[in-house]
């Protein structure tokens, strides 16, 4: 799952995968890697590529702010 999340984040942020890997453990929002528009794109791509429905209304930024937390949320869904 983590590799797929890295691929999606790389696409959403127009950043190479190695750079996205270096973000591991960092707050993606606080460090400016993701903004509200990027969040919507991230959720849409997760839904499209992983066939997982993530309602934007139930999105809690604090539960999706690191690579590991995104992977955990995907596993829960």
Secondary structure, 3 states (H helix, E strand, C coil): CHHHHHHHHHHHHCCCHHHHHHCCCCCCCCCCCCCHHHHHHHHHHHHHHHCCCCCHHHCCHHHCCCHHHHHHHHHHC
